[in-house]
Amino acid sequence: MRASKFLLAALLGVVVLLAIAAGIHYRLFERGWFHLGQWHQAEQRQASSLWLPDYRATIQGKVVRGIDDDLSALTFDPDRNSLIAVTNGNPHWLELSLEGDLLRAIPLVGFGDPEAIEYISEGVYVISDERLQRLLRIQVDEQTTVIDAAHASQLSLGIDRNGNKGFEGLAYDTAGKRLFVAKERNPVRIYEISGFPYAEPTLSVQISEHEARLFVRDLSSLQFDERSGHLLALSDESRLVVELDTSGRPLSSLLLKRGQHGLEADVPQPEGLAMAMDGTLYLVSEPNLFYVFRK
């Protein structure tokens, strides 16, 4: 009898230790504390933030026809009033309608592993090459039929290089001319770059680590909100979008799981996030799924 009680206590102890280990590994304690604070301070936070809890899915899990797989990034182009994406398996620059229909596809030549794309100005974008940790400034117009990396302005970085865990997300602050770069994991980081993608030789490139109190397991995309100055950070493994204020403090979140924000199923592998001028959020998930969230 005493032996069986001892075994039961030992088993319970192991279960508790495993639960604690899982909580630490998946950042569950930090996320739980944040969610508690999010709702406790909801009224004061709503006034100064995008307040992601108010968003609901209006298009969900739509298959983007004409793409086999590897739809891995997204940015909003205000000049074209459309969405720009890239694929990394068979690299292409893509244009999508705001309803998730494929409008145009241009081959990317010389790009090893394009994982993110960001609109900079009319016809100008930056693409990140994850494995080589380089940023490439490209130009696209109506006559463009192929995009060659050899003709692009490039910035190579060697920060915490570890293979397929490099630069996964980009965001651009037009007014401040700052490019934010997300490192996927090991470790999760957000870098701030000034002086690129402009090609003028008089500009010097400055790189600093952006302060961000993140509790996600990885980063797959970024979005900068020009009106508030806040960053949105998307995590694939945590299935979460987190809003960060100008000091890197998390303010609100959008959970990409079934039953949350009107979602009928989990978003399987969220990889790209973009926001239109009216605050509408667009999201793509591998292999080729499209989502829209509106307040």
Contacts in CASP RR format, 6 or more apart in sequence:
PFRMAT RR
TARGET T0000
AUTHOR 0000-0000-0000
METHOD contacts of the structure
MODEL  1
MRASKFLLAALLGVVVLLAIAAGIHYRLFERGWFHLGQWHQAEQRQASSL
WLPDYRATIQGKVVRGIDDDLSALTFDPDRNSLIAVTNGNPHWLELSLEG
DLLRAIPLVGFGDPEAIEYISEGVYVISDERLQRLLRIQVDEQTTVIDAA
HASQLSLGIDRNGNKGFEGLAYDTAGKRLFVAKERNPVRIYEISGFPYAE
PTLSVQISEHEARLFVRDLSSLQFDERSGHLLALSDESRLVVELDTSGRP
LSSLLLKRGQHGLEADVPQPEGLAMAMDGTLYLVSEPNLFYVFRK
22 28 0 8 1.000
23 29 0 8 1.000
26 217 0 8 1.000
26 238 0 8 1.000
27 215 0 8 1.000
27 216 0 8 1.000
27 217 0 8 1.000
27 238 0 8 1.000
30 215 0 8 1.000
31 215 0 8 1.000
31 238 0 8 1.000
31 240 0 8 1.000
34 215 0 8 1.000
34 250 0 8 1.000
34 253 0 8 1.000
35 253 0 8 1.000
38 45 0 8 1.000
38 53 0 8 1.000
38 251 0 8 1.000
38 252 0 8 1.000
38 253 0 8 1.000
42 53 0 8 1.000
45 51 0 8 1.000
45 251 0 8 1.000
45 252 0 8 1.000
46 54 0 8 1.000
48 228 0 8 1.000
48 245 0 8 1.000
48 251 0 8 1.000
49 228 0 8 1.000
49 230 0 8 1.000
49 243 0 8 1.000
49 245 0 8 1.000
49 251 0 8 1.000
49 252 0 8 1.000
50 225 0 8 1.000
50 228 0 8 1.000
50 230 0 8 1.000
50 232 0 8 1.000
50 243 0 8 1.000
50 252 0 8 1.000
50 279 0 8 1.000
51 243 0 8 1.000
51 251 0 8 1.000
51 252 0 8 1.000
52 232 0 8 1.000
52 241 0 8 1.000
52 243 0 8 1.000
52 252 0 8 1.000
52 253 0 8 1.000
52 254 0 8 1.000
53 252 0 8 1.000
53 253 0 8 1.000
53 254 0 8 1.000
53 261 0 8 1.000
54 295 0 8 1.000
55 254 0 8 1.000
55 261 0 8 1.000
55 281 0 8 1.000
55 293 0 8 1.000
55 294 0 8 1.000
55 295 0 8 1.000
56 261 0 8 1.000
56 262 0 8 1.000
56 293 0 8 1.000
56 294 0 8 1.000
56 295 0 8 1.000
57 261 0 8 1.000
57 262 0 8 1.000
57 263 0 8 1.000
57 291 0 8 1.000
57 292 0 8 1.000
57 293 0 8 1.000
58 292 0 8 1.000
58 293 0 8 1.000
58 294 0 8 1.000
59 99 0 8 1.000
59 100 0 8 1.000
59 290 0 8 1.000
59 291 0 8 1.000
59 292 0 8 1.000
60 262 0 8 1.000
60 263 0 8 1.000
60 264 0 8 1.000
60 265 0 8 1.000
60 291 0 8 1.000
60 292 0 8 1.000
61 265 0 8 1.000
61 267 0 8 1.000
61 285 0 8 1.000
61 289 0 8 1.000
61 290 0 8 1.000
61 291 0 8 1.000
62 99 0 8 1.000
62 100 0 8 1.000
62 289 0 8 1.000
62 290 0 8 1.000
62 291 0 8 1.000
63 288 0 8 1.000
63 289 0 8 1.000
63 290 0 8 1.000
64 71 0 8 1.000
64 96 0 8 1.000
64 100 0 8 1.000
64 101 0 8 1.000
64 102 0 8 1.000
64 284 0 8 1.000
64 288 0 8 1.000
64 289 0 8 1.000
64 290 0 8 1.000
65 101 0 8 1.000
65 102 0 8 1.000
66 102 0 8 1.000
66 288 0 8 1.000
67 87 0 8 1.000
67 94 0 8 1.000
67 102 0 8 1.000
67 288 0 8 1.000
68 90 0 8 1.000
68 287 0 8 1.000
68 288 0 8 1.000
69 87 0 8 1.000
69 89 0 8 1.000
69 286 0 8 1.000
69 287 0 8 1.000
69 288 0 8 1.000
70 87 0 8 1.000
70 88 0 8 1.000
70 89 0 8 1.000
70 90 0 8 1.000
70 286 0 8 1.000
70 287 0 8 1.000
71 85 0 8 1.000
71 87 0 8 1.000
71 94 0 8 1.000
71 271 0 8 1.000
71 284 0 8 1.000
71 285 0 8 1.000
71 286 0 8 1.000
71 287 0 8 1.000
71 288 0 8 1.000
71 289 0 8 1.000
72 85 0 8 1.000
72 86 0 8 1.000
72 87 0 8 1.000
72 88 0 8 1.000
72 114 0 8 1.000
72 115 0 8 1.000
72 116 0 8 1.000
72 271 0 8 1.000
72 272 0 8 1.000
72 284 0 8 1.000
72 286 0 8 1.000
73 85 0 8 1.000
73 86 0 8 1.000
73 114 0 8 1.000
73 115 0 8 1.000
73 116 0 8 1.000
73 117 0 8 1.000
73 169 0 8 1.000
73 170 0 8 1.000
73 221 0 8 1.000
73 271 0 8 1.000
73 272 0 8 1.000
73 284 0 8 1.000
74 83 0 8 1.000
74 84 0 8 1.000
74 85 0 8 1.000
74 117 0 8 1.000
74 221 0 8 1.000
74 272 0 8 1.000
74 273 0 8 1.000
74 274 0 8 1.000
74 282 0 8 1.000
74 283 0 8 1.000
74 284 0 8 1.000
75 83 0 8 1.000
75 84 0 8 1.000
75 85 0 8 1.000
75 117 0 8 1.000
75 118 0 8 1.000
75 119 0 8 1.000
75 125 0 8 1.000
75 170 0 8 1.000
75 274 0 8 1.000
76 83 0 8 1.000
76 84 0 8 1.000
76 119 0 8 1.000
76 274 0 8 1.000
76 275 0 8 1.000
76 276 0 8 1.000
76 277 0 8 1.000
76 282 0 8 1.000
77 83 0 8 1.000
77 84 0 8 1.000
77 95 0 8 1.000
77 119 0 8 1.000
77 123 0 8 1.000
78 119 0 8 1.000
78 276 0 8 1.000
78 277 0 8 1.000
79 122 0 8 1.000
79 123 0 8 1.000
80 95 0 8 1.000
81 98 0 8 1.000
82 95 0 8 1.000
82 96 0 8 1.000
82 97 0 8 1.000
82 98 0 8 1.000
82 103 0 8 1.000
83 95 0 8 1.000
83 96 0 8 1.000
83 97 0 8 1.000
83 98 0 8 1.000
83 100 0 8 1.000
83 274 0 8 1.000
83 282 0 8 1.000
84 93 0 8 1.000
84 94 0 8 1.000
84 95 0 8 1.000
84 96 0 8 1.000
84 117 0 8 1.000
84 119 0 8 1.000
84 125 0 8 1.000
85 93 0 8 1.000
85 94 0 8 1.000
85 95 0 8 1.000
85 96 0 8 1.000
85 117 0 8 1.000
85 272 0 8 1.000
85 284 0 8 1.000
86 92 0 8 1.000
86 93 0 8 1.000
86 94 0 8 1.000
86 108 0 8 1.000
86 114 0 8 1.000
86 115 0 8 1.000
86 116 0 8 1.000
86 117 0 8 1.000
86 127 0 8 1.000
87 94 0 8 1.000
87 114 0 8 1.000
88 112 0 8 1.000
88 113 0 8 1.000
88 114 0 8 1.000
88 115 0 8 1.000
88 130 0 8 1.000
91 107 0 8 1.000
91 108 0 8 1.000
91 109 0 8 1.000
91 110 0 8 1.000
91 111 0 8 1.000
91 112 0 8 1.000
91 114 0 8 1.000
92 105 0 8 1.000
92 106 0 8 1.000
92 107 0 8 1.000
92 108 0 8 1.000
93 105 0 8 1.000
93 106 0 8 1.000
93 107 0 8 1.000
93 108 0 8 1.000
93 117 0 8 1.000
93 125 0 8 1.000
93 138 0 8 1.000
93 140 0 8 1.000
93 147 0 8 1.000
94 102 0 8 1.000
94 104 0 8 1.000
94 105 0 8 1.000
94 106 0 8 1.000
95 102 0 8 1.000
95 103 0 8 1.000
95 104 0 8 1.000
95 105 0 8 1.000
96 102 0 8 1.000
96 103 0 8 1.000
96 290 0 8 1.000
97 103 0 8 1.000
98 276 0 8 1.000
98 280 0 8 1.000
98 282 0 8 1.000
98 292 0 8 1.000
100 290 0 8 1.000
106 140 0 8 1.000
106 144 0 8 1.000
106 145 0 8 1.000
106 146 0 8 1.000
106 147 0 8 1.000
107 146 0 8 1.000
107 147 0 8 1.000
108 114 0 8 1.000
108 127 0 8 1.000
108 147 0 8 1.000
108 149 0 8 1.000
109 146 0 8 1.000
109 147 0 8 1.000
109 148 0 8 1.000
109 149 0 8 1.000
109 150 0 8 1.000
110 148 0 8 1.000
110 149 0 8 1.000
110 150 0 8 1.000
111 127 0 8 1.000
111 129 0 8 1.000
111 136 0 8 1.000
111 149 0 8 1.000
112 129 0 8 1.000
112 131 0 8 1.000
112 132 0 8 1.000
113 129 0 8 1.000
113 130 0 8 1.000
113 131 0 8 1.000
113 132 0 8 1.000
113 164 0 8 1.000
114 127 0 8 1.000
114 128 0 8 1.000
114 129 0 8 1.000
114 130 0 8 1.000
115 128 0 8 1.000
115 129 0 8 1.000
115 130 0 8 1.000
115 166 0 8 1.000
115 167 0 8 1.000
115 168 0 8 1.000
115 169 0 8 1.000
116 127 0 8 1.000
116 128 0 8 1.000
116 130 0 8 1.000
116 167 0 8 1.000
116 168 0 8 1.000
116 169 0 8 1.000
116 170 0 8 1.000
116 182 0 8 1.000
116 221 0 8 1.000
116 272 0 8 1.000
117 125 0 8 1.000
117 126 0 8 1.000
117 127 0 8 1.000
117 128 0 8 1.000
117 170 0 8 1.000
118 125 0 8 1.000
118 126 0 8 1.000
118 169 0 8 1.000
118 170 0 8 1.000
118 171 0 8 1.000
118 172 0 8 1.000
118 179 0 8 1.000
119 125 0 8 1.000
119 172 0 8 1.000
120 126 0 8 1.000
120 137 0 8 1.000
120 172 0 8 1.000
120 197 0 8 1.000
121 174 0 8 1.000
123 139 0 8 1.000
123 140 0 8 1.000
123 141 0 8 1.000
124 137 0 8 1.000
124 138 0 8 1.000
124 139 0 8 1.000
124 197 0 8 1.000
125 137 0 8 1.000
125 138 0 8 1.000
125 139 0 8 1.000
125 140 0 8 1.000
126 135 0 8 1.000
126 136 0 8 1.000
126 137 0 8 1.000
126 138 0 8 1.000
126 170 0 8 1.000
126 172 0 8 1.000
126 179 0 8 1.000
126 196 0 8 1.000
126 197 0 8 1.000
127 135 0 8 1.000
127 136 0 8 1.000
127 138 0 8 1.000
127 152 0 8 1.000
128 134 0 8 1.000
128 135 0 8 1.000
128 136 0 8 1.000
128 167 0 8 1.000
128 168 0 8 1.000
128 169 0 8 1.000
128 170 0 8 1.000
128 181 0 8 1.000
129 135 0 8 1.000
129 136 0 8 1.000
129 149 0 8 1.000
129 167 0 8 1.000
130 163 0 8 1.000
130 164 0 8 1.000
130 166 0 8 1.000
130 167 0 8 1.000
130 168 0 8 1.000
130 184 0 8 1.000
131 163 0 8 1.000
131 164 0 8 1.000
131 166 0 8 1.000
132 156 0 8 1.000
133 156 0 8 1.000
133 157 0 8 1.000
133 158 0 8 1.000
133 159 0 8 1.000
133 161 0 8 1.000
133 166 0 8 1.000
133 167 0 8 1.000
134 154 0 8 1.000
134 155 0 8 1.000
134 156 0 8 1.000
134 157 0 8 1.000
135 154 0 8 1.000
135 155 0 8 1.000
135 156 0 8 1.000
135 157 0 8 1.000
135 167 0 8 1.000
135 170 0 8 1.000
135 179 0 8 1.000
135 181 0 8 1.000
135 193 0 8 1.000
135 196 0 8 1.000
135 197 0 8 1.000
136 149 0 8 1.000
136 152 0 8 1.000
136 153 0 8 1.000
136 154 0 8 1.000
137 152 0 8 1.000
137 153 0 8 1.000
137 154 0 8 1.000
137 196 0 8 1.000
137 197 0 8 1.000
137 199 0 8 1.000
138 147 0 8 1.000
138 152 0 8 1.000
140 147 0 8 1.000
153 197 0 8 1.000
153 199 0 8 1.000
155 193 0 8 1.000
155 196 0 8 1.000
155 197 0 8 1.000
155 205 0 8 1.000
157 167 0 8 1.000
157 181 0 8 1.000
157 207 0 8 1.000
159 183 0 8 1.000
159 189 0 8 1.000
159 191 0 8 1.000
159 207 0 8 1.000
160 166 0 8 1.000
160 183 0 8 1.000
160 186 0 8 1.000
160 187 0 8 1.000
160 189 0 8 1.000
162 186 0 8 1.000
165 183 0 8 1.000
165 184 0 8 1.000
165 185 0 8 1.000
165 186 0 8 1.000
166 183 0 8 1.000
166 184 0 8 1.000
167 181 0 8 1.000
167 182 0 8 1.000
167 183 0 8 1.000
167 184 0 8 1.000
168 182 0 8 1.000
168 183 0 8 1.000
168 184 0 8 1.000
168 218 0 8 1.000
168 219 0 8 1.000
168 220 0 8 1.000
168 221 0 8 1.000
169 181 0 8 1.000
169 182 0 8 1.000
169 219 0 8 1.000
169 220 0 8 1.000
169 221 0 8 1.000
169 222 0 8 1.000
169 272 0 8 1.000
170 179 0 8 1.000
170 180 0 8 1.000
170 181 0 8 1.000
170 182 0 8 1.000
170 222 0 8 1.000
171 179 0 8 1.000
171 180 0 8 1.000
171 182 0 8 1.000
171 222 0 8 1.000
171 223 0 8 1.000
171 224 0 8 1.000
171 231 0 8 1.000
171 232 0 8 1.000
172 178 0 8 1.000
172 179 0 8 1.000
172 180 0 8 1.000
172 224 0 8 1.000
173 179 0 8 1.000
173 180 0 8 1.000
173 224 0 8 1.000
173 226 0 8 1.000
173 229 0 8 1.000
174 226 0 8 1.000
175 226 0 8 1.000
177 194 0 8 1.000
177 195 0 8 1.000
177 198 0 8 1.000
178 192 0 8 1.000
178 193 0 8 1.000
178 194 0 8 1.000
179 192 0 8 1.000
179 193 0 8 1.000
179 194 0 8 1.000
179 196 0 8 1.000
179 197 0 8 1.000
180 190 0 8 1.000
180 191 0 8 1.000
180 192 0 8 1.000
180 193 0 8 1.000
180 210 0 8 1.000
180 222 0 8 1.000
180 224 0 8 1.000
180 231 0 8 1.000
181 190 0 8 1.000
181 191 0 8 1.000
181 192 0 8 1.000
181 193 0 8 1.000
181 222 0 8 1.000
182 188 0 8 1.000
182 189 0 8 1.000
182 190 0 8 1.000
182 191 0 8 1.000
182 219 0 8 1.000
182 220 0 8 1.000
182 221 0 8 1.000
182 222 0 8 1.000
182 233 0 8 1.000
183 189 0 8 1.000
183 190 0 8 1.000
183 191 0 8 1.000
183 219 0 8 1.000
184 218 0 8 1.000
184 219 0 8 1.000
184 220 0 8 1.000
185 217 0 8 1.000
185 218 0 8 1.000
185 219 0 8 1.000
188 214 0 8 1.000
188 216 0 8 1.000
188 217 0 8 1.000
188 218 0 8 1.000
188 219 0 8 1.000
189 209 0 8 1.000
190 209 0 8 1.000
190 210 0 8 1.000
190 212 0 8 1.000
190 214 0 8 1.000
190 219 0 8 1.000
190 222 0 8 1.000
190 231 0 8 1.000
190 233 0 8 1.000
191 207 0 8 1.000
191 208 0 8 1.000
191 209 0 8 1.000
191 210 0 8 1.000
192 207 0 8 1.000
192 208 0 8 1.000
192 209 0 8 1.000
192 210 0 8 1.000
193 205 0 8 1.000
193 206 0 8 1.000
193 207 0 8 1.000
194 205 0 8 1.000
194 206 0 8 1.000
195 203 0 8 1.000
195 204 0 8 1.000
195 205 0 8 1.000
195 206 0 8 1.000
196 205 0 8 1.000
210 231 0 8 1.000
210 248 0 8 1.000
211 247 0 8 1.000
211 248 0 8 1.000
212 231 0 8 1.000
212 233 0 8 1.000
212 244 0 8 1.000
212 248 0 8 1.000
213 244 0 8 1.000
213 248 0 8 1.000
213 249 0 8 1.000
213 250 0 8 1.000
214 233 0 8 1.000
214 242 0 8 1.000
214 244 0 8 1.000
214 250 0 8 1.000
215 242 0 8 1.000
215 250 0 8 1.000
216 233 0 8 1.000
216 235 0 8 1.000
216 237 0 8 1.000
216 238 0 8 1.000
216 240 0 8 1.000
216 242 0 8 1.000
217 235 0 8 1.000
217 237 0 8 1.000
217 238 0 8 1.000
218 235 0 8 1.000
218 236 0 8 1.000
218 237 0 8 1.000
218 238 0 8 1.000
219 233 0 8 1.000
219 234 0 8 1.000
219 235 0 8 1.000
220 234 0 8 1.000
220 235 0 8 1.000
220 236 0 8 1.000
220 270 0 8 1.000
220 271 0 8 1.000
220 272 0 8 1.000
221 233 0 8 1.000
221 234 0 8 1.000
221 270 0 8 1.000
221 271 0 8 1.000
221 272 0 8 1.000
221 273 0 8 1.000
222 231 0 8 1.000
222 232 0 8 1.000
222 233 0 8 1.000
222 234 0 8 1.000
222 273 0 8 1.000
223 231 0 8 1.000
223 232 0 8 1.000
223 234 0 8 1.000
223 273 0 8 1.000
223 274 0 8 1.000
223 275 0 8 1.000
223 281 0 8 1.000
224 230 0 8 1.000
224 231 0 8 1.000
224 232 0 8 1.000
225 231 0 8 1.000
225 232 0 8 1.000
225 275 0 8 1.000
228 245 0 8 1.000
229 245 0 8 1.000
229 246 0 8 1.000
230 243 0 8 1.000
230 244 0 8 1.000
230 245 0 8 1.000
230 246 0 8 1.000
230 251 0 8 1.000
231 243 0 8 1.000
231 244 0 8 1.000
231 248 0 8 1.000
232 241 0 8 1.000
232 242 0 8 1.000
232 243 0 8 1.000
232 244 0 8 1.000
232 273 0 8 1.000
232 275 0 8 1.000
232 281 0 8 1.000
233 241 0 8 1.000
233 242 0 8 1.000
233 244 0 8 1.000
234 240 0 8 1.000
234 241 0 8 1.000
234 270 0 8 1.000
234 271 0 8 1.000
234 272 0 8 1.000
234 273 0 8 1.000
234 283 0 8 1.000
235 241 0 8 1.000
235 242 0 8 1.000
235 270 0 8 1.000
236 269 0 8 1.000
236 270 0 8 1.000
236 271 0 8 1.000
239 255 0 8 1.000
239 256 0 8 1.000
239 257 0 8 1.000
239 266 0 8 1.000
239 267 0 8 1.000
239 270 0 8 1.000
240 253 0 8 1.000
240 254 0 8 1.000
240 255 0 8 1.000
240 256 0 8 1.000
241 253 0 8 1.000
241 254 0 8 1.000
241 256 0 8 1.000
241 273 0 8 1.000
241 281 0 8 1.000
241 283 0 8 1.000
242 250 0 8 1.000
242 252 0 8 1.000
242 253 0 8 1.000
243 250 0 8 1.000
243 251 0 8 1.000
243 252 0 8 1.000
243 253 0 8 1.000
244 250 0 8 1.000
244 251 0 8 1.000
245 251 0 8 1.000
254 260 0 8 1.000
254 261 0 8 1.000
254 281 0 8 1.000
254 293 0 8 1.000
255 261 0 8 1.000
256 263 0 8 1.000
256 266 0 8 1.000
256 267 0 8 1.000
256 270 0 8 1.000
256 283 0 8 1.000
257 263 0 8 1.000
257 266 0 8 1.000
257 267 0 8 1.000
258 264 0 8 1.000
258 265 0 8 1.000
258 266 0 8 1.000
261 293 0 8 1.000
267 283 0 8 1.000
267 285 0 8 1.000
267 289 0 8 1.000
267 291 0 8 1.000
268 285 0 8 1.000
268 286 0 8 1.000
268 289 0 8 1.000
269 285 0 8 1.000
269 286 0 8 1.000
269 287 0 8 1.000
270 283 0 8 1.000
270 284 0 8 1.000
270 285 0 8 1.000
271 284 0 8 1.000
271 285 0 8 1.000
271 286 0 8 1.000
272 283 0 8 1.000
272 284 0 8 1.000
272 285 0 8 1.000
273 281 0 8 1.000
273 282 0 8 1.000
273 283 0 8 1.000
274 281 0 8 1.000
274 282 0 8 1.000
274 283 0 8 1.000
275 281 0 8 1.000
275 282 0 8 1.000
276 282 0 8 1.000
279 294 0 8 1.000
279 295 0 8 1.000
280 292 0 8 1.000
280 293 0 8 1.000
280 294 0 8 1.000
281 292 0 8 1.000
281 293 0 8 1.000
281 294 0 8 1.000
282 290 0 8 1.000
282 291 0 8 1.000
282 292 0 8 1.000
282 293 0 8 1.000
283 290 0 8 1.000
283 291 0 8 1.000
283 292 0 8 1.000
283 293 0 8 1.000
284 290 0 8 1.000
284 291 0 8 1.000
285 291 0 8 1.000
END
